[in-house]
Amino acid sequence: MIEIIIHGRGGEGAKTAAFMLAEAAILEGLYAQAFPEYGPERSGAPVRAFVRISDKPIYTHSPITNPDIVVVINPTLIDRKENYDGLKDKGVVILNTDKPINLGFDEWILDATRISLDTLGRPITNIPMMGALIRATSIVKPESFEEVIKTHLAGKGEETVHKNIEAFKRSIQEVKHV
């Protein structure tokens, strides 16, 4: 089983990203669960979303304390050391930044803010960060996640779907292993 924690701020889509990733895994015949954990429920407050993916049924329903992967979608949360507490020794971190942080883990960086501003016109970084995660870990196929983008965003119009797929594809190409 792979366990992932996604750190973001309220309203940025950490929860949505977790649910979309789980849905992509299910499309591939895997078992998955995704759920958020909120602190003070307000826009901009730190939030965590949890994802578990396995080839066997998942019976655990508690918060993740020893993740394999940590994703930080908001750059203001990168320096919070507690975001990496419990990360396994060979853990992977995927960070929304253009500069290496050198946290001592397998580190991947992506300027998701720039990509989202370029493609969407707004700093919505959750889908680009999922592209970085998928490139770094191969946890699901990019095509599966693209299908989820299409179904999840269908009600927002074809242009929105197209722009989000463009942001997703760019992130796969631009993420850097440091």
N, CA, C and O of each residue as an XYZ file, in Angstrom:
712
protein
N       0.844     -1.173      0.000
C       0.000      0.000      0.000
C       0.892      1.239      0.000
O       1.898      1.297      0.707
N       0.510      2.215     -0.794
C       1.197      3.503     -0.860
C       0.315      4.517     -0.131
O      -0.888      4.599     -0.378
N       0.929      5.288      0.772
C       0.194      6.300      1.520
C       0.770      7.676      1.217
O       1.984      7.879      1.225
N      -0.133      8.612      0.950
C       0.247      9.953      0.504
C      -0.464     10.992      1.359
O      -1.646     10.850      1.671
N       0.269     12.041      1.736
C      -0.342     13.213      2.369
C      -0.128     14.400      1.439
O       0.985     14.651      0.975
N      -1.205     15.123      1.177
C      -1.152     16.336      0.358
C      -1.425     17.522      1.273
O      -2.469     17.592      1.923
N      -0.471     18.456      1.316
C      -0.613     19.662      2.138
C      -0.978     20.842      1.247
O      -0.372     21.052      0.196
N      -1.960     21.598      1.674
C      -2.359     22.792      0.951
C      -3.051     23.749      1.898
O      -2.970     23.616      3.119
N      -3.718     24.695      1.319
C      -4.520     25.638      2.097
C      -5.965     25.520      1.619
O      -6.225     25.173      0.467
N      -6.891     25.813      2.516
C      -8.304     25.701      2.194
C      -8.662     26.429      0.912
O      -8.298     27.591      0.732
N      -9.366     25.759      0.030
C      -9.795     26.356     -1.221
C      -8.839     26.157     -2.378
O      -9.134     26.581     -3.496
N      -7.687     25.516     -2.139
C      -6.700     25.330     -3.212
C      -6.834     23.993     -3.938
O      -6.188     23.784     -4.965
N      -7.649     23.103     -3.429
C      -7.887     21.856     -4.143
C      -7.104     20.653     -3.677
O      -6.987     19.682     -4.425
N      -6.559     20.671     -2.468
C      -5.853     19.491     -1.966
C      -6.817     18.305     -1.869
O      -6.484     17.191     -2.272
N      -7.993     18.552     -1.340
C      -8.997     17.493     -1.217
C      -9.406     16.988     -2.597
O      -9.498     15.780     -2.814
N      -9.649     17.895     -3.515
C     -10.036     17.512     -4.878
C      -8.936     16.687     -5.534
O      -9.222     15.680     -6.183
N      -7.689     17.099     -5.374
C      -6.567     16.357     -5.953
C      -6.515     14.944     -5.393
O      -6.292     13.988     -6.136
N      -6.721     14.808     -4.087
C      -6.700     13.479     -3.460
C      -7.792     12.590     -4.038
O      -7.540     11.432     -4.373
N      -9.001     13.126     -4.157
C     -10.106     12.339     -4.694
C      -9.868     11.978     -6.161
O     -10.187     10.866     -6.582
N      -9.319     12.896     -6.932
C      -9.039     12.618     -8.341
C      -7.968     11.543     -8.487
O      -8.087     10.669     -9.346
N      -6.930     11.594     -7.665
C      -5.876     10.578     -7.718
C      -6.439      9.205     -7.371
O      -6.136      8.217     -8.040
N      -7.259      9.147     -6.325
C      -7.884      7.874     -5.943
C      -8.772      7.344     -7.073
O      -8.775      6.147     -7.360
N      -9.516      8.237     -7.703
C     -10.381      7.828     -8.810
C      -9.562      7.264     -9.975
O      -9.962      6.277    -10.591
N      -8.429      7.881    -10.277
C      -7.561      7.381    -11.350
C      -7.049      5.979    -11.017
O      -6.977      5.118    -11.894
N      -6.695      5.750     -9.758
C      -6.234      4.424     -9.333
C      -7.351      3.389     -9.493
O      -7.110      2.271     -9.951
N      -8.555      3.765     -9.118
C      -9.694      2.849     -9.246
C      -9.946      2.519    -10.713
O     -10.281      1.380    -11.038
N      -9.789      3.495    -11.599
C      -9.934      3.234    -13.041
C      -8.955      2.156    -13.519
O      -9.236      1.436    -14.477
N      -7.818      2.052    -12.853
C      -6.803      1.063    -13.221
C      -6.986     -0.265    -12.492
O      -6.140     -1.153    -12.595
N      -8.086     -0.404    -11.757
C      -8.361     -1.659    -11.073
C      -7.716     -1.786     -9.707
O      -7.698     -2.872     -9.126
N      -7.187     -0.690     -9.190
C      -6.582     -0.700     -7.861
C      -7.626     -0.324     -6.814
O      -8.719      0.134     -7.145
N      -7.279     -0.519     -5.572
C      -8.111     -0.079     -4.464
C      -7.572      1.271     -4.006
O      -6.361      1.493     -4.007
N      -8.464      2.163     -3.618
C      -8.010      3.490     -3.196
C      -9.016      4.117     -2.241
O     -10.208      3.810     -2.264
N      -8.505      4.986     -1.421
C      -9.353      5.821     -0.575
C      -8.713      7.191     -0.479
O      -7.491      7.328     -0.551
N      -9.540      8.193     -0.317
C      -9.072      9.564     -0.165
C     -10.004     10.271      0.804
O     -11.221     10.089      0.764
N      -9.414     11.081      1.676
C     -10.229     11.830      2.631
C      -9.428     13.015      3.140
O      -8.202     12.951      3.228
N     -10.125     14.109      3.478
C      -9.442     15.308      3.976
C      -9.388     15.333      5.492
O     -10.107     14.603      6.174
N      -8.515     16.194      6.001
C      -8.495     16.531      7.419
C      -8.406     18.045      7.483
O      -7.480     18.647      6.939
N      -9.356     18.643      8.139
C      -9.400     20.092      8.233
C      -8.994     20.541      9.621
O      -9.261     19.860     10.612
N      -8.355     21.679      9.683
C      -8.169     22.372     10.949
C      -9.331     23.350     11.037
O     -10.484     22.961     10.851
N      -9.040     24.611     11.319
C     -10.117     25.599     11.283
C     -10.661     25.668      9.853
O      -9.905     25.895      8.909
N     -11.949     25.474      9.701
C     -12.533     25.399      8.362
C     -12.754     26.794      7.791
O     -13.833     27.376      7.903
N     -11.689     27.310      7.174
C     -11.802     28.601      6.516
C     -10.846     28.616      5.326
O      -9.841     27.906      5.300
N     -11.178     29.419      4.379
C     -10.348     29.546      3.198
C      -8.963     30.042      3.603
O      -8.844     31.002      4.364
N      -7.935     29.399      3.105
C      -6.565     29.797      3.383
C      -5.926     29.094      4.561
O      -4.710     29.180      4.732
N      -6.699     28.401      5.380
C      -6.131     27.670      6.518
C      -5.451     26.397      6.015
O      -5.909     25.813      5.034
N      -4.374     25.955      6.660
C      -3.724     24.713      6.236
C      -4.680     23.516      6.305
O      -5.429     23.360      7.269
N      -4.639     22.688      5.279
C      -5.423     21.452      5.229
C      -4.518     20.317      4.782
O      -3.494     20.529      4.133
N      -4.918     19.115      5.144
C      -4.228     17.916      4.662
C      -5.267     17.006      4.026
O      -6.403     16.906      4.489
N      -4.853     16.355      2.966
C      -5.692     15.335      2.343
C      -4.861     14.063      2.284
O      -3.655     14.104      2.040
N      -5.513     12.945      2.507
C      -4.840     11.653      2.563
C      -5.301     10.778      1.409
O      -6.467     10.806      1.017
N      -4.364      9.997      0.867
C      -4.678      9.045     -0.192
C      -3.965      7.742      0.113
O      -2.786      7.729      0.465
N      -4.695      6.649     -0.025
C      -4.099      5.315      0.037
C      -4.425      4.611     -1.271
O      -5.549      4.681     -1.767
N      -3.420      3.930     -1.824
C      -3.602      3.165     -3.061
C      -2.942      1.809     -2.854
O      -1.813      1.715     -2.372
N      -3.676      0.754     -3.232
C      -3.158     -0.603     -3.028
C      -3.731     -1.548     -4.077
O      -4.760     -1.277     -4.696
N      -3.035     -2.661     -4.255
C      -3.577     -3.697     -5.133
C      -4.447     -4.684     -4.348
O      -4.979     -5.639     -4.915
N      -4.586     -4.446     -3.040
C      -5.430     -5.277     -2.165
C      -6.449     -4.369     -1.471
O      -6.224     -3.164     -1.363
N      -7.553     -4.926     -1.005
C      -8.526     -4.098     -0.289
C      -7.881     -3.352      0.885
O      -6.973     -3.866      1.539
N      -8.356     -2.157      1.135
C      -7.826     -1.299      2.198
C      -8.846     -1.282      3.341
O      -9.993     -0.869      3.166
N      -8.407     -1.731      4.491
C      -9.303     -1.786      5.648
C      -9.002     -0.708      6.684
O      -9.786     -0.500      7.610
N      -7.889     -0.034      6.535
C      -7.513      1.041      7.456
C      -8.280      2.304      7.091
O      -8.401      2.646      5.914
N      -8.798      2.993      8.101
C      -9.527      4.240      7.844
C      -9.054      5.377      8.742
O      -9.782      6.346      8.960
N      -7.852      5.262      9.256
C      -7.310      6.297     10.137
C      -6.446      7.264      9.331
O      -6.043      6.950      8.211
N      -6.162      8.433      9.893
C      -5.243      9.354      9.213
C      -3.879      8.696      8.996
O      -3.485      7.802      9.745
N      -3.185      9.137      7.994
C      -1.860      8.609      7.659
C      -0.823      9.303      8.546
O      -0.790     10.530      8.634
N       0.021      8.502      9.200
C       1.070      9.070     10.064
C       2.476      8.782      9.550
O       3.419      9.480      9.924
N       2.636      7.763      8.696
C       3.939      7.420      8.124
C       3.823      7.311      6.610
O       3.846      6.211      6.057
N       3.698      8.460      5.938
C       3.481      8.417      4.492
C       4.718      7.968      3.716
O       5.852      8.078      4.180
N       4.449      7.463      2.527
C       5.499      7.162      1.562
C       5.831      8.411      0.750
O       6.957      8.588      0.284
N       4.823      9.273      0.591
C       4.928     10.447     -0.272
C       4.265     11.635      0.419
O       3.196     11.503      1.016
N       4.910     12.793      0.331
C       4.321     14.051      0.791
C       4.325     15.015     -0.388
O       5.347     15.211     -1.046
N       3.165     15.614     -0.644
C       3.016     16.608     -1.707
C       2.643     17.928     -1.037
O       1.707     17.981     -0.240
N       3.372     18.989     -1.360
C       3.074     20.317     -0.809
C       2.666     21.206     -1.977
O       3.504     21.631     -2.771
N       1.352     21.483     -2.072
C       0.867     22.246     -3.220
C       0.949     23.755     -3.017
O       0.861     24.513     -3.984
N       1.116     24.199     -1.777
C       1.245     25.629     -1.513
C       2.665     25.928     -1.054
O       3.107     25.381     -0.044
N       3.389     26.779     -1.767
C       4.787     27.048     -1.415
C       4.987     27.615     -0.015
O       6.068     27.461      0.553
N       3.974     28.267      0.557
C       4.139     28.833      1.900
C       4.192     27.746      2.974
O       4.520     28.032      4.125
N       3.877     26.516      2.612
C       3.879     25.410      3.574
C       5.135     24.546      3.496
O       5.297     23.623      4.294
N       6.018     24.830      2.555
C       7.208     24.001      2.346
C       8.121     24.009      3.568
O       8.678     22.968      3.917
N       8.285     25.140      4.220
C       9.213     25.249      5.349
C       8.669     24.700      6.664
O       9.384     24.696      7.666
N       7.446     24.246      6.684
C       6.862     23.690      7.912
C       7.376     22.265      8.105
O       6.879     21.326      7.482
N       8.362     22.118      8.963
C       9.019     20.819      9.179
C       8.033     19.727      9.573
O       8.230     18.563      9.224
N       6.980     20.083     10.293
C       6.009     19.077     10.725
C       5.277     18.423      9.545
O       4.681     17.358      9.704
N       5.317     19.045      8.377
C       4.690     18.438      7.197
C       5.405     17.161      6.752
O       4.843     16.365      6.000
N       6.632     16.967      7.210
C       7.416     15.807      6.801
C       7.584     14.801      7.938
O       8.272     13.793      7.779
N       6.955     15.075      9.086
C       7.024     14.153     10.220
C       6.493     12.782      9.803
O       5.432     12.672      9.187
N       7.242     11.753     10.147
C       6.808     10.390      9.875
C       7.064      9.907      8.459
O       6.816      8.741      8.154
N       7.559     10.783      7.583
C       7.835     10.367      6.207
C       8.870      9.257      6.229
O       9.906      9.376      6.884
N       8.592      8.184      5.517
C       9.483      7.026      5.514
C      10.870      7.408      5.003
O      11.020      8.371      4.250
N      11.880      6.646      5.418
C      13.274      6.942      5.071
C      13.491      7.126      3.578
O      14.230      8.022      3.170
N      12.872      6.311      2.770
C      13.021      6.437      1.318
C      11.835      7.198      0.734
O      11.438      6.988     -0.412
N      11.280      8.090      1.557
C      10.101      8.844      1.161
C      10.374      9.825      0.042
O      11.508     10.247     -0.188
N       9.299     10.176     -0.648
C       9.344     11.095     -1.778
C       8.607     12.372     -1.383
O       7.517     12.319     -0.813
N       9.210     13.520     -1.690
C       8.530     14.800     -1.509
C       8.396     15.475     -2.864
O       9.329     15.484     -3.667
N       7.221     16.038     -3.100
C       6.947     16.765     -4.331
C       6.529     18.163     -3.901
O       5.521     18.341     -3.217
N       7.314     19.150     -4.309
C       7.158     20.506     -3.790
C       6.851     21.510     -4.895
O       7.413     21.442     -5.988
N       5.954     22.439     -4.593
C       5.635     23.522     -5.508
C       6.642     24.647     -5.292
O       6.397     25.584     -4.532
N       7.777     24.535     -5.974
C       8.833     25.538     -5.893
C       9.723     25.399     -7.125
O       9.700     24.374     -7.806
N      10.497     26.430     -7.399
C      11.450     26.341     -8.502
C      12.874     26.177     -8.001
O      13.815     26.156     -8.794
N      13.040     26.061     -6.666
C      14.378     25.911     -6.087
C      14.441     24.684     -5.190
O      13.518     24.444     -4.412
N      15.515     23.902     -5.284
C      15.664     22.744     -4.396
C      15.652     23.167     -2.929
O      16.168     24.226     -2.570
N      15.063     22.332     -2.101
C      14.976     22.629     -0.663
C      15.949     21.750      0.124
O      16.392     22.134      1.206
N      16.284     20.577     -0.409
C      17.214     19.637      0.231
C      16.752     19.217      1.621
O      17.418     19.478      2.623
N      15.621     18.576      1.654
C      15.039     18.111      2.909
C      15.598     16.759      3.358
O      15.308     16.301      4.463
N      16.396     16.127      2.506
C      16.968     14.837      2.865
C      16.131     13.653      2.395
O      16.376     12.516      2.798
N      15.158     13.916      1.556
C      14.320     12.859      0.991
C      14.505     12.858     -0.521
O      15.240     13.684     -1.061
N      13.845     11.941     -1.195
C      13.833     11.918     -2.654
C      12.966     13.099     -3.092
O      11.739     13.034     -3.005
N      13.591     14.166     -3.558
C      12.907     15.443     -3.781
C      12.658     15.725     -5.257
O      13.541     15.574     -6.100
N      11.415     16.143     -5.542
C      10.999     16.568     -6.871
C      10.406     17.961     -6.731
O       9.634     18.223     -5.809
N      10.767     18.855     -7.649
C      10.249     20.223     -7.572
C       9.581     20.613     -8.884
O       9.967     20.172     -9.966
N       8.569     21.454     -8.743
C       7.837     21.952     -9.902
C       7.318     23.340     -9.570
O       6.759     23.554     -8.494
N       7.498     24.276    -10.476
C       6.899     25.593    -10.297
C       5.456     25.523    -10.799
O       5.124     26.036    -11.867
N       4.621     24.880    -10.006
C       3.220     24.671    -10.364
C       2.445     25.977    -10.400
O       1.476     26.106    -11.148
N       2.864     26.939     -9.600
C       2.195     28.238     -9.608
C       2.359     28.902    -10.969
O       1.400     29.435    -11.527
N       3.581     28.869    -11.502
C       3.825     29.467    -12.826
C       3.025     28.737    -13.906
O       2.413     29.374    -14.764
N       3.028     27.418    -13.866
C       2.288     26.639    -14.874
C       0.800     26.956    -14.805
O       0.157     27.145    -15.838
N       0.254     27.013    -13.601
C      -1.186     27.276    -13.486
C      -1.526     28.709    -13.928
O      -2.563     28.932    -14.553
N      -0.672     29.663    -13.612
C      -0.917     31.031    -14.086
C      -0.834     31.106    -15.607
O      -1.645     31.777    -16.245
N       0.156     30.410    -16.193
C       0.312     30.409    -17.651
C      -0.869     29.759    -18.361
O      -1.339     30.272    -19.376
N      -1.353     28.637    -17.836
C      -2.379     27.860    -18.548
C      -3.804     28.194    -18.122
O      -4.714     28.236    -18.950
N      -3.991     28.432    -16.820
C      -5.344     28.658    -16.299
C      -5.642     30.125    -16.018
O      -6.801     30.526    -15.910
N      -4.573     30.926    -15.899
C      -4.760     32.327    -15.565
C      -5.000     32.557    -14.085
O      -5.271     33.683    -13.669
N      -4.903     31.497    -13.281
C      -5.126     31.566    -11.830
C      -4.172     30.599    -11.141
O      -3.789     29.591    -11.734
N      -3.781     30.883     -9.904
C      -2.826     30.004     -9.205
C      -3.501     28.770     -8.570
O      -3.483     28.598     -7.351
N      -4.083     27.939     -9.406
C      -4.715     26.703     -8.936
C      -3.740     25.568     -9.256
O      -3.655     25.115    -10.397
N      -3.012     25.121     -8.243
C      -1.857     24.248     -8.476
C      -2.109     22.762     -8.249
O      -1.194     21.959     -8.427
N      -3.315     22.374     -7.862
C      -3.533     20.974     -7.499
C      -3.317     20.010     -8.669
O      -2.654     18.987     -8.495
N      -3.846     20.300     -9.833
C      -3.693     19.375    -10.965
C      -2.253     19.347    -11.468
O      -1.743     18.258    -11.729
N      -1.564     20.487    -11.620
C      -0.148     20.391    -11.975
C       0.662     19.574    -10.964
O       1.557     18.825    -11.358
N       0.366     19.706     -9.686
C       1.114     18.940     -8.680
C       0.821     17.440     -8.788
O       1.679     16.622     -8.457
N      -0.362     17.078     -9.241
C      -0.649     15.657     -9.461
C       0.134     15.142    -10.665
O       0.541     13.981    -10.684
N       0.348     15.984    -11.660
C       1.209     15.604    -12.776
C       2.627     15.331    -12.307
O       3.255     14.360    -12.731
N       3.130     16.197    -11.425
C       4.478     15.991    -10.872
C       4.539     14.696    -10.073
O       5.501     13.937    -10.193
N       3.522     14.440     -9.263
C       3.469     13.210     -8.471
C       3.470     11.975     -9.368
O       4.196     11.014     -9.114
N       2.664     12.010    -10.400
C       2.573     10.859    -11.302
C       3.893     10.642    -12.036
O       4.316      9.499    -12.203
N       4.541     11.698    -12.471
C       5.844     11.558    -13.131
C       6.892     11.004    -12.163
O       7.696     10.150    -12.536
N       6.880     11.489    -10.928
C       7.892     11.087     -9.944
C       7.705      9.652     -9.473
O       8.683      8.980     -9.145
N       6.472      9.175     -9.434
C       6.205      7.879     -8.801
C       5.593      6.822     -9.707
O       5.627      5.636     -9.377
N       5.040      7.223    -10.830
C       4.305      6.294    -11.714
C       3.188      5.564    -10.963
O       2.862      4.422    -11.287
N       2.609      6.220     -9.968
C       1.586      5.600     -9.132
C       0.332      5.238     -9.937
O      -0.321      4.233     -9.657
N       0.004      6.059    -10.930
C      -1.039      5.753    -11.912
C      -0.538      6.222    -13.267
O       0.443      6.960    -13.359
N      -1.212      5.791    -14.302
C      -0.844      6.225    -15.652
C      -1.378      7.635    -15.902
O      -2.477      7.971    -15.462
N      -0.605      8.456    -16.603
C      -1.095      9.802    -16.921
C      -2.447      9.778    -17.642
O      -3.288     10.650    -17.420
N      -2.650      8.788    -18.498
C      -3.904      8.702    -19.250
C      -5.107      8.503    -18.317
O      -6.193      9.021    -18.575
N      -4.901      7.759    -17.246
C      -5.983      7.545    -16.280
C      -6.345      8.854    -15.591
O      -7.523      9.162    -15.409
N      -5.332      9.619    -15.210
C      -5.614     10.890    -14.552
C      -6.263     11.871    -15.522
O      -7.136     12.641    -15.122
N      -5.854     11.856    -16.789
C      -6.497     12.716    -17.787
C      -7.976     12.386    -17.919
O      -8.802     13.289    -18.058
N      -8.318     11.110    -17.877
C      -9.729     10.707    -17.931
C     -10.498     11.291    -16.748
O     -11.631     11.749    -16.894
N      -9.869     11.266    -15.586
C     -10.515     11.820    -14.396
C     -10.685     13.335    -14.543
O     -11.719     13.878    -14.154
N      -9.699     14.010    -15.091
C      -9.832     15.454    -15.335
C     -11.051     15.701    -16.213
O     -11.872     16.570    -15.917
N     -11.167     14.935    -17.293
C     -12.286     15.119    -18.233
C     -13.631     14.923    -17.552
O     -14.543     15.726    -17.750
N     -13.770     13.876    -16.755
C     -15.064     13.614    -16.114
C     -15.323     14.571    -14.953
O     -16.447     15.037    -14.763
N     -14.278     14.861    -14.178
C     -14.454     15.709    -12.998
C     -14.761     17.159    -13.372
O     -15.539     17.825    -12.690
N     -14.160     17.640    -14.441
C     -14.326     19.041    -14.822
C     -15.285     19.251    -15.987
O     -15.418     20.373    -16.475
N     -15.948     18.204    -16.438
C     -16.832     18.295    -17.608
C     -17.873     19.402    -17.469
O     -18.172     20.094    -18.442
N     -18.416     19.572    -16.290
C     -19.443     20.583    -16.074
C     -18.927     22.009    -16.115
O     -19.718     22.952    -16.124
N     -17.604     22.183    -16.141
C     -17.028     23.531    -16.163
C     -16.698     24.006    -17.574
O     -16.189     25.111    -17.760
N     -16.987     23.172    -18.561
C     -16.782     23.565    -19.948
C     -15.536     22.963    -20.569
O     -14.566     22.628    -19.890
N     -15.602     22.838    -21.884
C     -14.521     22.211    -22.649
C     -13.202     22.974    -22.534
O     -12.137     22.363    -22.460
N     -13.269     24.296    -22.519
C     -12.048     25.099    -22.421
C     -11.336     24.859    -21.086
O     -10.111     24.748    -21.049
N     -12.096     24.778    -19.997
C     -11.513     24.509    -18.676
C     -10.858     23.139    -18.647
O      -9.757     22.986    -18.118
N     -11.525     22.147    -19.210
C     -10.956     20.794    -19.271
C      -9.653     20.824    -20.055
O      -8.641     20.281    -19.612
N      -9.682     21.458    -21.220
C      -8.490     21.522    -22.080
C      -7.328     22.222    -21.365
O      -6.196     21.741    -21.419
N      -7.588     23.330    -20.710
C      -6.532     24.074    -20.015
C      -5.942     23.250    -18.865
O      -4.732     23.279    -18.640
N      -6.786     22.522    -18.142
C      -6.285     21.705    -17.035
C      -5.465     20.524    -17.546
O      -4.465     20.156    -16.929
N      -5.869     19.932    -18.652
C      -5.060     18.854    -19.240
C      -3.724     19.408    -19.718
O      -2.694     18.751    -19.569
N      -3.730     20.599    -20.285
C      -2.480     21.239    -20.713
C      -1.566     21.467    -19.507
O      -0.370     21.182    -19.582
N      -2.109     21.974    -18.398
C      -1.316     22.203    -17.184
C      -0.765     20.889    -16.650
O       0.388     20.821    -16.224
N      -1.585     19.851    -16.673
C      -1.181     18.520    -16.214
C      -0.018     17.992    -17.066
O       0.981     17.517    -16.525
N      -0.147     18.074    -18.381
C       0.902     17.578    -19.285
C       2.196     18.379    -19.139
O       3.287     17.808    -19.148
N       2.074     19.685    -19.005
C       3.273     20.512    -18.802
C       3.998     20.119    -17.531
O       5.228     20.064    -17.506
N       3.250     19.847    -16.480
C       3.881     19.514    -15.210
C       4.659     18.202    -15.309
O       5.719     18.060    -14.699
N       4.145     17.261    -16.061
C       4.851     15.990    -16.252
C       6.189     16.255    -16.941
O       7.194     15.624    -16.612
N       6.201     17.168    -17.877
C       7.428     17.495    -18.612
C       8.407     18.353    -17.803
O       9.622     18.209    -17.943
N       7.879     19.241    -16.960
C       8.735     20.237    -16.312
C       9.191     19.891    -14.899
O      10.096     20.544    -14.378
N       8.600     18.893    -14.268
C       9.024     18.539    -12.915
C      10.492     18.114    -12.945
O      10.952     17.483    -13.897
N      11.216     18.473    -11.885
C      12.660     18.162    -11.815
C      12.964     17.325    -10.589
O      12.453     17.576     -9.498
N      13.805     16.327    -10.792
C      14.294     15.517     -9.691
C      15.587     16.147     -9.209
O      16.504     16.354    -10.004
N      15.678     16.459     -7.912
C      16.876     17.132     -7.404
C      17.593     16.280     -6.363
O      18.622     16.694     -5.829
